[in-house]
Amino acid sequence: MSRKSYQPEAVIDTFGHGFRVPLFGSRGPMLRNLAIVGVSFDGDLEDAQFFNPAGLVVPCRAGDGLRRLLTRASHREYSKIVGHGQFAKPEHVLKSMEGAGTQRKWMTCYFERSEFCFYFDDAAAWAAHEQAEIADLTPTHFLEMAELERRLQSRQRLASEIADGPQGLPDLPTPAELEERRQKAIAERLADLQEQRRQALEQDRQLGAWLRGELPAPPLLRSVA
């Protein structure tokens, strides 16, 4: 029996909200405030402060795999600690570290976002996402669906022919009817996508407010992808 090799976590999400580093393999839209784009790290104390694109510190701690993740950093800054908000190190602690010279042991690493991952508030990327989502709603697709529908109806009618007598097969919809179906499907999918984005942006707004300390408790995050 094969055993799965242990893969140590680089980031431990203490609240289980879904904070993550959107590196290779990440796809689709995500909340900006859930994205980890960098970490300030003291290798001696194994102390880490992760932050999102807004510079807000997120409630995560270093896992055993963090050092391996650091090798994928796009660039580094030394003797620097980045981040603000309610989960960031307090100002008096930073001043104490600076006075004691311990801040020199810290290194801040930055990560590049996967090219296949984008934020819900990126209007251009979202527009491209919408077009990709409706790309399969072509006239050919609806013609094929209409043919499948006609075959299904014909099978159902064959089952009742003995009792009711022979019946003709249903006609395929006209090109105008197919186009009407297509436009309706496009409108419905776009409406669903717009509602998904609206909910995501509201969640992101609340999440940012919580990380800044403006909300007493974390928001309830629902799946929006």
Solvent accessible surface area in square Angstrom, and as a share of the most:
residue,aa,sasa,rsa
1,M,233,1.04
2,S,107,0.69
3,R,223,0.82
4,K,201,0.85
5,S,83,0.54
6,Y,167,0.64
7,Q,120,0.53
8,P,48,0.30
9,E,109,0.49
10,A,23,0.18
11,V,25,0.14
12,I,44,0.22
13,D,34,0.18
14,T,75,0.44
15,F,101,0.42
16,G,61,0.59
17,H,39,0.18
18,G,36,0.35
19,F,10,0.04
20,R,92,0.34
21,V,23,0.13
22,P,3,0.02
23,L,16,0.08
24,F,165,0.69
25,G,72,0.69
26,S,14,0.09
27,R,165,0.60
28,G,21,0.20
29,P,14,0.09
30,M,10,0.04
31,L,7,0.04
32,R,77,0.28
33,N,17,0.09
34,L,21,0.11
35,A,0,0.00
36,I,0,0.00
37,V,29,0.17
38,G,0,0.00
39,V,0,0.00
40,S,0,0.00
41,F,6,0.03
42,D,1,0.01
43,G,24,0.23
44,D,108,0.56
45,L,124,0.62
46,E,95,0.43
47,D,45,0.24
48,A,18,0.14
49,Q,9,0.04
50,F,0,0.00
51,F,7,0.03
52,N,1,0.00
53,P,47,0.30
54,A,58,0.45
55,G,14,0.14
56,L,3,0.01
57,V,4,0.03
58,V,2,0.01
59,P,11,0.07
60,C,14,0.08
61,R,136,0.50
62,A,24,0.18
63,G,13,0.13
64,D,120,0.62
65,G,7,0.07
66,L,2,0.01
67,R,126,0.46
68,R,172,0.63
69,L,17,0.08
70,L,13,0.06
71,T,100,0.58
72,R,115,0.42
73,A,15,0.12
74,S,51,0.33
75,H,95,0.42
76,R,93,0.34
77,E,60,0.27
78,Y,148,0.56
79,S,51,0.33
80,K,84,0.35
81,I,25,0.13
82,V,29,0.16
83,G,25,0.24
84,H,100,0.44
85,G,28,0.27
86,Q,85,0.38
87,F,63,0.26
88,A,17,0.13
89,K,46,0.20
90,P,69,0.43
91,E,109,0.49
92,H,132,0.59
93,V,49,0.28
94,L,39,0.19
95,K,128,0.54
96,S,72,0.46
97,M,27,0.12
98,E,121,0.54
99,G,71,0.69
100,A,77,0.60
101,G,12,0.11
102,T,53,0.31
103,Q,40,0.18
104,R,175,0.64
105,K,90,0.38
106,W,5,0.02
107,M,39,0.18
108,T,0,0.00
109,C,0,0.00
110,Y,42,0.16
111,F,14,0.06
112,E,116,0.52
113,R,99,0.36
114,S,8,0.05
115,E,151,0.68
116,F,103,0.43
117,C,2,0.01
118,F,26,0.11
119,Y,10,0.04
120,F,3,0.01
121,D,64,0.33
122,D,50,0.26
123,A,68,0.53
124,A,81,0.63
125,A,26,0.20
126,W,9,0.03
127,A,51,0.40
128,A,64,0.50
129,H,36,0.16
130,E,24,0.11
131,Q,111,0.50
132,A,70,0.54
133,E,65,0.29
134,I,25,0.12
135,A,66,0.51
136,D,79,0.41
137,L,11,0.05
138,T,55,0.32
139,P,79,0.49
140,T,84,0.49
141,H,61,0.27
142,F,22,0.09
143,L,85,0.42
144,E,100,0.45
145,M,97,0.43
146,A,2,0.01
147,E,40,0.18
148,L,101,0.50
149,E,73,0.33
150,R,61,0.22
151,R,129,0.47
152,L,99,0.49
153,Q,61,0.27
154,S,17,0.11
155,R,171,0.63
156,Q,112,0.50
157,R,93,0.34
158,L,105,0.52
159,A,90,0.70
160,S,41,0.26
161,E,51,0.23
162,I,173,0.88
163,A,90,0.70
164,D,99,0.51
165,G,23,0.22
166,P,128,0.80
167,Q,74,0.33
168,G,57,0.55
169,L,103,0.51
170,P,27,0.17
171,D,135,0.70
172,L,76,0.38
173,P,26,0.17
174,T,70,0.41
175,P,113,0.71
176,A,77,0.59
177,E,83,0.37
178,L,18,0.09
179,E,64,0.29
180,E,122,0.55
181,R,91,0.33
182,R,50,0.18
183,Q,87,0.39
184,K,131,0.56
185,A,25,0.19
186,I,24,0.12
187,A,60,0.46
188,E,94,0.42
189,R,79,0.29
190,L,42,0.21
191,A,56,0.43
192,D,99,0.51
193,L,12,0.06
194,Q,106,0.47
195,E,70,0.32
196,Q,48,0.21
197,R,55,0.20
198,R,137,0.50
199,Q,69,0.31
200,A,0,0.00
201,L,63,0.31
202,E,61,0.27
203,Q,17,0.08
204,D,14,0.07
205,R,141,0.51
206,Q,57,0.25
207,L,0,0.00
208,G,1,0.01
209,A,8,0.06
210,W,7,0.03
211,L,0,0.00
212,R,113,0.41
213,G,42,0.41
214,E,109,0.49
215,L,62,0.31
216,P,138,0.87
217,A,57,0.44
218,P,48,0.30
219,P,12,0.08
220,L,129,0.64
221,L,36,0.18
222,R,154,0.56
223,S,109,0.70
224,V,18,0.11
225,A,97,0.75
